[in-house]
Amino acid sequence: MTLRLALAAALATGSAGASAATLAVGGNGPYATLTEASRDAKGGDTIIVAPGIYAGARFHADGLTIRAAANAVPGSVVVNGNTVGGKGLFVIVGDDVTIAGLTFEGARAADGNGAGIRAEGRNLSVTDARFIGNEMGILANGVDGSVLTVRRSRFTETASRAQDRVGHAVYANGIARLVVTGSTFERGARGHYIKSRALDTRITGNRIDDTNGSASYLIDLPEGGAATISGNLLVKGPSPDNCCTAIAYGFEMRKGGSYINPPGPVRVSGNRFVNRAPGIVTFFANRSAPANAATLSDNELVEEQGRIVVATGHATVNGKAAATSYISNAATFAEMALKPPMSGIFALLGFGLAGIIVGRRKPVTR
């Protein structure tokens, strides 16, 4: 016997369908588990989850909203335990699903790809969610025309337990668009914080901080495509799995075939990049093939360690073509100032200028 709320689901005379229902899980609600609610859920329903700890579930209905109860404090509605079908704590099969206010914790799978949320349908929106200690945060299948939107969410300690796998906090396969805004990423290991094969990727107003992690790239767009990366705080940590790149663009395009997205505008602007890694780190590395030029403007680069190359490949920086060897580092300038040929008073002037610059170590805006 169904537990759907009868009033909300009642058929109007002559109506072709039912009104949306609200299904309450936990607390004093009629459903004890998310799986029970998912079995009864129909298109357009809302599933409200009371504070507590729950096992995962698979959701088939379209247009669902799955959200924490209004009285739930952040982090009090937790989904953990075994992944569903070895895929994720939530497996979203339906289209146009919204998830809000839930915490996904400790997802594991035999293949090392256990996700907090596995998106198999079209169009998923995730808001005010937390992802803690999963092998993947959100893993979206390649679905033509789909849009994945992530707002005001937090991803921490993402790491695959399989030696031959890497864990990404957000991984979008071949979809139309990925939008990530107002979110925080930290303490990742080996994988990338955001990896997108979407035709259009928009990453704005986030904090991606690897200070206490050992991730690879902060952002990886391996198949190119259109991209907007703006207004983010990006920090390359002191112990990265990949030493030398913060934002990677087009690194797999030389494979050909399905690894090439159509070209689109690539804009990287108004970000603050802090380098805490030793050695030389490229802020934006462009290996697109065929070449798709990027435009960089008004990015602030702060060198707490090492050296920063602003851009490599096809790019303009504040309206000027980027040289592969362009380095925005005071110590590098000092080193160049002391190289021969230089003698007499010019060498002394160079030494003095170098000392002043290195001593100040000011942020550099590019």
Secondary structure, DSSP 8 states (H G I E B T S, - for coil): ---S-HHHH---TT-SS----EEEESTTSSBSSHHHHHHH--TT-EEEE-SEEE--EEE--TT-EEEE-TT--TT-EEE-SS-BTTTEEEEE-SSSEEEES-EEE----TTS--EEEEE-SS-EEEES-EEES-SEEEEE---TT-EEEEES-EEE----SSTT----SEEE-S-SEEEEES-EEES-BSS-SEEE--SEEEEES-EEE-TT-B-S-SEEETT--EEEEES-EEEE-SS-SSSSEEEEESTTGGG-GGG------EEEES-EEEE-SSSEEEEEEE--SS---EEEES-EEEESSSEEEEEESSEEETTEE--TT-B--HHHHHHHHTSSS--HHHHHHHHHHHHHHHHH---EE-
